[in-house]
Amino acid sequence: MMLQQRYGENHPAVVDQELRVKVLVQLAQDVPDEPSVLRLAQVELAVMLTHYAENHPKLRSQVVRVKKMQEKVAADPAMPPELLTAWGELAVVYDRYGDRNPRATAARARIHALEKHLLGPGDEARELRLARVELDVLSARYGPAHPKVLEAQKKVTALSEGASPDAAK
């Protein structure tokens, strides 16, 4: 509505937003229990289809992402959204760079960490589990003495002790 008032109803941003709303409403009616991250990926695919030719790299990547996410939801409807998103990103990296690229290795490591911490047993808070994922990913990428790893470690420690992660800074 604000875009319409500011730019008029024929502005590309307004047209894109109207399409997003239309597709989102349609997807919510067709498949009400679909994960929101998959639904949003499908909405962005619908918008991209109006802008790009069929062989455009961004469009191809989004098609690959949505397809992989749909496969994973079909296999496990209760898959956590972070893991679902990571699988979609891995599919894009494979499509664009191949499976031997360092980006593919990093994406696989992220999936492994997500599976380990989100799907593993325990009753830890979700925020703590996600902090542990970030710590694992950063540790593998940078090593134990890197400032980003040390910051992630402080966050995990604060969350495991029940304190606010901002208090650890």
Summary of the structure (lengths in Angstrom):
residues: 169
radius of gyration: 19.3
end to end distance: 40.3
largest distance: 53.7
contacts: 464
relative contact order: 0.07
helix: 76%
strand: 0%
